């Protein structure tokens, strides 16, 4: 069963990444604090860059709350790091000469109320892209608390079912198996299933 993000420890357990050198993992709060201090940012500056409240960042740093996937995305985007890097110690050097194989039905599962993500190449930190296979559970745009955008670009390829993809500035587009969309992630965006079964997509982003 995939880990649920409303469990206080589940996000850290499911999203924590390793590395080729097998550096010991650290808690999310400790990692966020270390990155912020390395950049010499106050909580207020980090809040401005991530779009999160300073009080929220303080709670995360002190392990007083478990962030949702969207909040972790904002942290990664604001700090300009790969999501998995938030869950592992890092030397600051980008590794090279690596490869990762994810077998069928494998991957690190992360679930929200609108998407069920399966993170691919999950053991690699400092990736330039973040690949998922995502089951789209949302059935209405009203299922989203708010539309969100973030740094980077995204590519979505429909594997099964049909989706309606919403993007800021454009009319929603219906996409079926074999269809794909590439967007500037800075636009607010969201995706819902419109087929009888939940749609499944390959989702790749750089943010």
C-alpha positions in Angstrom: 0.0 0.0 0.0 1.3 3.5 -0.8 2.2 5.8 2.1 -0.4 8.4 2.9 0.8 12.0 3.3 -1.5 12.8 6.2 0.5 10.4 8.3 3.1 12.5 10.2 6.0 10.2 9.4 4.9 8.7 6.1 6.3 11.4 3.8 9.7 11.2 5.3 9.6 7.4 5.2 8.4 7.1 1.6 10.3 10.0 0.0 13.7 9.7 1.7 16.4 9.1 -1.0 19.7 7.4 -0.8 22.9 7.9 -2.9 25.6 6.0 -4.5 28.0 6.7 -1.6 25.3 5.6 0.9 25.4 8.7 2.9 23.2 8.4 6.0 19.7 10.0 5.6 18.7 12.9 7.8 15.3 14.1 8.9 13.5 16.5 6.6 13.5 19.3 9.2 17.2 19.1 9.8 17.9 19.1 6.1 15.7 22.1 5.4 17.4 24.0 8.2 20.8 23.1 6.9 20.1 24.2 3.4 18.5 27.5 4.6 21.5 28.3 6.8 24.0 27.4 4.1 22.3 30.0 1.9 22.4 32.4 4.9 18.6 32.9 4.6 16.4 34.0 7.4 13.1 32.2 7.8 11.4 35.2 6.3 13.7 35.1 3.2 13.1 31.3 2.8 9.3 32.0 3.2 9.5 34.5 0.4 11.3 32.2 -1.9 9.2 29.1 -1.2 5.8 30.8 -1.0 5.3 29.2 2.5 4.6 31.0 5.7 7.6 31.5 8.0 5.7 29.8 10.8 5.1 26.8 8.5 8.9 26.6 7.7 9.7 26.8 11.4 7.3 23.9 12.2 8.9 21.8 9.4 12.4 22.5 10.6 11.5 21.5 14.1 9.6 18.4 13.0 6.3 19.7 14.3 4.4 19.0 11.1 4.4 16.6 8.2 4.3 18.6 4.9 2.1 17.6 2.0 3.6 16.7 -1.4 2.8 20.2 -2.7 4.6 21.8 0.2 7.7 19.6 -0.4 7.5 20.7 -4.1 7.6 24.3 -3.0 10.5 23.6 -0.7 12.5 22.0 -3.5 11.6 24.7 -5.9 12.4 27.6 -3.5 15.7 26.0 -2.5 16.5 25.0 -6.1 17.2 21.3 -5.2 15.8 18.0 -6.3 13.0 16.7 -4.0 15.0 13.6 -3.0 17.9 15.8 -2.0 15.7 17.1 0.8 15.8 13.7 2.4 19.5 12.8 2.2 22.8 14.4 3.2 24.6 15.9 0.3 28.2 16.8 -0.5 27.0 19.6 -2.8 28.6 18.0 -5.8 26.4 16.7 -8.6 27.2 13.0 -9.2 28.0 11.7 -12.6 28.4 8.3 -14.3 25.3 6.9 -12.6 22.3 4.9 -13.8 19.1 3.6 -12.2 16.7 0.8 -13.3 13.2 0.7 -12.0 11.4 -2.6 -12.8 7.8 -2.9 -13.7 5.5 -2.4 -10.7 8.4 -0.9 -8.7 9.0 2.7 -7.5 8.5 4.7 -4.4 4.8 5.4 -3.8 3.6 8.7 -2.6 -0.1 9.6 -2.4 -2.2 12.7 -2.1 -6.0 13.1 -2.3 -5.8 14.0 -6.0 -2.8 12.0 -7.3 -1.1 8.6 -6.5 2.5 9.0 -7.6 5.1 6.3 -8.2 8.5 8.0 -8.1 11.0 6.4 -10.5 14.8 6.2 -10.0 13.9 7.1 -6.4 17.3 6.1 -5.0 19.1 8.9 -7.0 19.5 12.3 -5.4 20.4 15.5 -7.3 18.5 14.4 -10.4 18.0 17.0 -13.2 14.5 15.6 -13.8 11.9 14.0 -11.6 10.0 11.2 -13.2 6.7 9.7 -11.9 4.1 7.3 -13.1 0.9 9.0 -11.7 -2.6 7.7 -11.2 -4.9 10.7 -11.5 -7.6 10.3 -8.9 -9.1 13.8 -9.1 -12.5 13.9 -11.0 -13.2 17.6 -10.7 -11.1 20.8 -10.6 -13.0 21.4 -7.4 -11.0 18.5 -5.9 -8.0 20.8 -5.7 -7.7 23.2 -2.8 -6.0 25.6 -5.2 -4.1 25.6 -8.5 -0.4 25.7 -8.2 2.7 26.5 -10.3 6.4 26.1 -9.6 9.8 26.5 -11.2 10.8 24.4 -14.1 9.1 22.6 -17.0 6.9 19.5 -17.2 6.0 16.8 -19.6 3.0 14.6 -19.3 2.3 11.5 -21.5 -1.0 9.7 -21.1 -0.6 5.9 -20.6 -4.2 4.8 -19.9 -7.6 6.5 -19.6 -8.3 10.1 -20.5 -7.5 13.3 -18.6 -8.5 17.0 -18.8 -5.4 19.1 -18.3 -5.9 22.6 -16.9 -3.3 25.3 -17.5 -3.4 29.0 -16.6 -3.9 31.2 -19.7 -5.3 28.3 -21.8 -8.5 26.4 -22.2 -8.5 22.9 -20.7 -7.3 20.1 -23.1 -8.6 16.6 -23.2 -5.8 14.0 -23.7 -6.1 10.3 -24.4 -3.6 7.4 -24.5 -0.5 8.5 -26.6 -1.3 12.2 -26.2 1.2 14.4 -24.3 1.6 17.9 -23.1 4.7 20.0 -22.3 4.3 23.1 -20.2 6.1 25.8 -18.4 5.6 24.8 -14.8 5.3 28.4 -13.7 1.8 28.4 -15.0 -0.8 27.2 -12.5 -1.9 23.7 -13.6 -3.9 20.7 -12.6 -5.0 17.4 -14.1 -8.2 15.4 -13.6 -9.5 12.0 -14.9 -12.4 12.1 -17.3 -12.5 8.4 -18.3 -14.4 5.6 -16.5 -11.3 4.4 -14.8 -8.6 6.6 -13.1 -6.2 7.7 -15.8 -2.5 6.9 -15.6 0.2 9.2 -16.9 4.0 9.4 -17.2 4.8 12.7 -15.5 8.3 14.3 -15.7 9.3 17.7 -14.3 12.4 19.7 -13.6 11.0 21.6 -10.7 
